[in-house]
Amino acid sequence: MKTKNAFILLAFLICFVFVGGCANEKTVLKQPPSLFVTNGENTIEAKMGSNCWSFDAENGTRQGLCSDYAKARIDDMPKLYTEILPHSVLPYSSVPEHFINLKCSPMFDEVEVRRLTVDNYNNNPDEFETVSVNDFSFETKEGNYVYEVFARWNNADGYDGDCVYYFFVQTSVLIV
């Protein structure tokens, strides 16, 4: 009986060492993650723009890379088409389709979202509306807009950096 108990204890210790060792390893991202944009059941992947990223390399050094891209063309941006109800039909905040949700893994530590009309995006990029983001979500707005997402990750897990993402949303109001 003691041999059986010793065997079980040894097997448990081996499993604990292997599983515990694996659980303590952290994943270090070597580039910014993809950003997914969701509205109701619709999801698109935002177009990644310019970014700077650094990470702790396996050899103990810090490595990094900056990639500079030309401004994304609207024709090349992922597009999300949404329909919303007029404010008078339901409380606006109770309808999920009235909100855009941002998702990536891991989530960023800081974010700024800018909404630009198509004309401003093409001709007056300094003319934009800063969008209020709460819990990685923000309200849609009737019309055609380019969204610029400026995301930043802080060095808490062996990597940090910033990245710009772009996507286009066309929102129309349903007639009820």
ZASE-489607 format. One record per residue (C-alpha): residue number from 0; y, z, x; residue in one letter. Coordinates in steps of 0.25 Angstrom, whole numbers, plus 5000, padded with zeros to 4 digits. Each point is the difference from the previous one (the first is absolute). Layout:
<rs>
   num     py     pz     px   residuo
   NUM      Y      Z      X         A
...
</rs>
This chain:
<rs>
   num     py     pz     px   residuo
     0   5000   5000   5000         M
     1   5010   5003   5011         K
     2   4997   4987   5007         T
     3   5003   4993   4986         K
     4   5013   5008   4999         N
     5   5004   4997   5014         A
     6   4997   4985   4998         F
     7   5009   5000   4987         I
     8   5011   5008   5008         L
     9   5000   4990   5011         L
    10   5000   4988   4991         A
    11   5012   5006   4993         F
    12   5007   5003   5013         L
    13   4998   4985   5004         I
    14   5005   4995   4987         C
    15   5012   5009   5001         F
    16   5004   4996   5014         V
    17   4999   4985   4997         F
    18   5006   5001   4986         V
    19   5011   5010   5005         G
    20   5003   4991   5012         G
    21   5002   4988   4992         C
    22   5008   5007   4989         A
    23   5010   5004   5011         N
    24   5002   4986   5005         E
    25   5013   4994   4995         K
    26   5003   4986   4997         T
    27   5011   4995   5008         V
    28   5007   4987   4994         L
    29   5004   4990   5010         K
    30   5009   4992   4991         Q
    31   5007   5003   4986         P
    32   4991   5000   4988         P
    33   5001   4990   4989         S
    34   5008   5004   4988         L
    35   4995   4997   4986         F
    36   5009   4999   4988         V
    37   4995   5004   4986         T
    38   5006   4998   4986         N
    39   4990   5004   4989         G
    40   4987   4993   5004         E
    41   5007   4990   5009         N
    42   4999   5001   5015         T
    43   5006   4992   5011         I
    44   5000   5002   5015         E
    45   5015   5000   5005         A
    46   5003   4991   5012         K
    47   5002   5007   5013         M
    48   5013   4998   5008         G
    49   5005   5005   5013         S
    50   4994   5013   5005         N
    51   4999   5009   5012         C
    52   4988   5008   5002         W
    53   4995   5010   5010         S
    54   4987   5008   5001         F
    55   4992   5009   5009         D
    56   4990   4991   5008         A
    57   4986   5004   5003         E
    58   5003   5001   5015         N
    59   5011   5011   4997         G
    60   5012   4991   5001         T
    61   5010   4996   4989         R
    62   5000   4985   4997         Q
    63   5009   4993   4991         G
    64   5005   4986   4995         L
    65   5012   4995   4992         C
    66   4998   4987   4992         S
    67   5013   4993   4995         D
    68   4998   4990   4989         Y
    69   5010   4991   4993         A
    70   5004   5004   4986         K
    71   4989   4997   4990         A
    72   5002   4988   4992         R
    73   4999   5003   4985         I
    74   4990   4988   4998         D
    75   4991   5008   5010         D
    76   5001   5013   4994         M
    77   4990   5006   4991         P
    78   5005   5000   4985         K
    79   4998   5010   4989         L
    80   5003   4996   4986         Y
    81   5002   5012   4990         T
    82   5004   5001   4986         E
    83   5007   5013   4995         I
    84   5004   5005   4986         L
    85   5014   5002   4996         P
    86   5006   5015   5002         H
    87   5001   5001   4985         S
    88   4984   4999   4997         V
    89   4995   5011   5009         L
    90   5005   5010   5010         P
    91   5002   4992   5012         Y
    92   4993   5010   5009         S
    93   4987   5000   4992         S
    94   4996   4986   5002         V
    95   4993   4997   5013         P
    96   5003   4985   5000         E
    97   5015   5004   5002         H
    98   4997   5005   5014         F
    99   4996   4994   5014         I
   100   4991   5009   5008         N
   101   4999   4999   5015         L
   102   4986   5003   5007         K
   103   4995   4999   5014         C
   104   4991   5008   5009         S
   105   5005   5009   5005         P
   106   5013   5001   4992         M
   107   5013   5000   5007         F
   108   5008   5012   5003         D
   109   5014   4994   4996         E
   110   5003   4987   4992         V
   111   5013   4993   4996         E
   112   4999   4989   4989         V
   113   5010   4989   4998         R
   114   5001   4991   4988         R
   115   5007   4987   5002         L
   116   5003   4988   4990         T
   117   4994   4987   5005         V
   118   5014   4995   5003         D
   119   5004   5012   5008         N
   120   4987   5000   5008         Y
   121   5003   4986   5004         N
   122   5015   5000   5002         N
   123   5005   5015   5000         N
   124   4989   5009   5005         P
   125   5010   5011   5002         D
   126   5002   5000   4985         E
   127   4988   5009   4995         F
   128   4997   5011   4991         E
   129   4993   5012   5006         T
   130   4988   5004   4991         V
   131   4997   5015   4997         S
   132   4985   5002   5004         V
   133   4993   5012   4994         N
   134   4985   5003   5004         D
   135   4999   4986   5006         F
   136   5004   4994   4986         S
   137   5013   4993   4995         F
   138   5005   4994   4987         E
   139   5000   4985   4998         T
   140   5012   4993   4995         K
   141   5001   4988   4991         E
   142   5002   4987   5009         G
   143   4995   4993   5013         N
   144   5002   5009   5012         Y
   145   4995   5000   5014         V
   146   4996   5014   5005         Y
   147   5001   5005   5014         E
   148   4993   5012   5004         V
   149   5003   5007   5013         F
   150   4989   5010   5003         A
   151   4999   5010   5012         R
   152   4988   5008   5005         W
   153   5003   5012   5008         N
   154   4991   5005   5012         N
   155   4991   5010   4994         A
   156   4987   4993   5002         D
   157   5001   4993   5013         G
   158   5008   4988   4995         Y
   159   5014   4997   4994         D
   160   5009   4988   4997         G
   161   5007   4993   4990         D
   162   4998   4987   4992         C
   163   5008   4991   4990         V
   164   4992   4994   4988         Y
   165   5004   4990   4990         Y
   166   4996   4996   4986         F
   167   5006   4993   4988         F
   168   5000   5005   4986         V
   169   5003   4993   4987         Q
   170   5002   5009   4988         T
   171   5002   4996   4986         S
   172   5003   5008   4988         V
   173   4990   4999   4988         L
   174   5006   4996   4987         I
   175   4994   5010   4989         V
</rs>
